Amino acid sequence: MKKIFLVITSILLLCSFRATTNSKIKSGEKLVYTGSYNMSGLMTQLAQVTMSTENVSTSKNNYLHLSCELATYSKWDKFFKIRDIYETYVDPITMKPALYKRSIDEGGYTKKEKYVFKNNTVTSTARKRNYPESVKKFTIKPTSIDAISILYQLRSVDFSKYKAGQTKSYTIVFDEKEIPVTLKYIGKETVNAGNLGKKECYKVSIGAKTDALKGQDKNLIWLTADDKKIPALMKFSIPVGTGQIALSSATGI
């Protein structure tokens, strides 16, 4: 599941086209997706992915809390139960992260991570099942960002200014390392967007320097070609098969 989540987040790394400020993402938004995997030639629904936003205030700062939860449907739990939560706290204007947290439970394997961002340094704290807690500091590029906040930054992008075939590079921080990605804008296409109906979307492909992705133009995302740019559909190809993440419902947008 970690590979599938990395694919999802990699596909969403479109903020290489990103704007510098956020004017699209508000508190109270909830996006629900159905995750499916190709099993013996049939696209089988296995899990639900829920993305949500809320405002959080401390004595010193205001943050936008971004959360992504992945859970297998109960009928699949006896085969491989997954309960993952990825969340980050970002500046509501710049979308730069201050704190990133990850808690995963995948078939009994558990891991908790926390990244504290300060300038170009990340301090990570991690604990795996049956292992002591580890603390690590590492330097990142000024434009690098965690895997959750980047899911939202792409929606401040004006894709109408990009030409088919245009590419650009970017970097995400995942598993205590930076991962370069290459993105290519393909064009527009109409797809089903859950309760939003059929929507014209921007179509983008992604390649990354990771074993999690396979094939050229086989890992794709469709973003609604409107002011909100809601991720409507994602398709991925990994060494062990193919699958998709399809929008079921969008509320609070």
C-alpha positions, -999 to 999 in steps of 0.1 A, spaced: 0 0 0 29 23 6 39 20 -30 3 28 -41 2 58 -18 35 70 -32 21 66 -67 -10 87 -57 11 114 -42 35 114 -71 7 117 -96 -5 147 -77 29 165 -78 17 190 -102 27 219 -81 58 221 -102 34 243 -122 23 259 -89 14 294 -80 30 311 -50 -2 316 -30 -33 296 -21 -67 310 -32 -85 277 -38 -82 256 -6 -106 264 22 -115 248 55 -143 222 56 -136 206 22 -140 168 20 -131 146 -10 -139 109 -10 -123 85 -35 -127 48 -43 -94 30 -48 -95 0 -73 -69 -25 -84 -68 -47 -115 -74 -83 -102 -74 -109 -130 -85 -84 -156 -112 -68 -134 -109 -34 -118 -119 -43 -82 -128 -18 -55 -105 -23 -25 -103 9 -4 -116 43 4 -94 74 3 -106 105 22 -90 140 19 -102 168 42 -93 203 54 -98 223 86 -84 254 103 -63 250 134 -50 278 156 -22 279 181 -11 307 204 13 319 177 0 308 143 -29 298 122 -26 267 101 -46 248 75 -47 211 85 -47 188 55 -55 151 61 -55 120 39 -69 87 52 -67 54 35 -87 24 46 -95 -10 30 -131 -19 29 -140 -43 57 -146 -73 34 -109 -71 24 -95 -66 60 -91 -103 66 -68 -105 36 -48 -73 42 -61 -46 65 -49 -11 59 -55 20 81 -32 48 71 -34 85 81 -12 112 65 -16 148 76 2 181 75 -2 216 89 6 244 64 5 281 62 -30 289 47 -16 314 23 18 300 11 9 263 17 44 257 30 44 229 56 53 234 93 45 199 105 39 165 87 27 133 103 22 98 91 7 69 109 4 36 90 -10 1 99 -6 -22 69 -12 -59 75 1 -56 110 31 -35 100 30 -2 119 50 30 116 47 65 129 66 95 115 68 132 122 86 158 102 92 193 115 101 218 88 123 248 95 138 267 67 157 241 46 160 215 73 137 187 83 138 170 117 122 136 115 111 113 143 101 78 134 90 47 152 85 13 137 68 -17 154 93 -34 177 120 -8 170 131 21 192 123 57 181 149 73 158 156 110 152 172 123 120 180 157 106 184 163 68 186 192 44 161 198 16 158 221 -13 139 253 -8 111 242 -31 108 206 -17 75 199 1 58 170 18 35 145 1 2 159 15 5 197 11 16 191 -25 -17 174 -32 -34 208 -26 -9 232 -40 -15 220 -76 -49 235 -75 -36 271 -75 -21 263 -109 -33 280 -141 -30 250 -165 -47 269 -193 -13 285 -199 5 252 -206 9 235 -239 5 198 -246 39 181 -241 53 207 -218 74 191 -190 89 203 -157 107 188 -128 100 189 -90 109 172 -58 89 157 -29 101 146 6 90 110 14 105 83 36 132 107 48 145 114 13 139 136 -17 123 121 -48 126 139 -82 97 138 -105 90 148 -141 56 160 -152 40 164 -186 9 182 -195 -11 162 -221 -43 182 -227 -80 182 -218 -103 152 -215 -138 147 -201 -142 121 -173 -167 112 -146 -161 132 -114 -185 114 -89 -213 136 -76 -199 165 -97 -210 146 -129 -189 145 -161 -163 172 -161 -138 185 -186 -104 180 -170 -67 188 -174 -48 155 -180 -12 152 -168 13 123 -167 41 118 -142 74 100 -141 96 96 -110 130 82 -101 115 54 -81 107 18 -86 71 25 -76 62 38 -111 62 19 -144 58 28 -180 57 60 -200 25 81 -197 9 52 -177 6 72 -145 -20 99 -150 -42 124 -132 -73 143 -143 -80 177 -126 -113 195 -132 -107 223 -157 -124 250 -135 -115 273 -107 -113 245 -81 -92 219 -101 -105 190 -81 -86 157 -87 -113 136 -104 -94 105 -115 -59 90 -111 -46 59 -129 -13 42 -119 9 15 -132 34 -2 -108 55 -34 -112 28 -56 -96 -1 -43 -116 -24 -13 -124 -52 5 -106 -71 38 -103 -84 63 -77 -118 77 -87 -137 106 -71 -169 95 -54 -180 127 -37 -168 163 -32 -184 185 -5 -175 218 11 -158 230 -21 
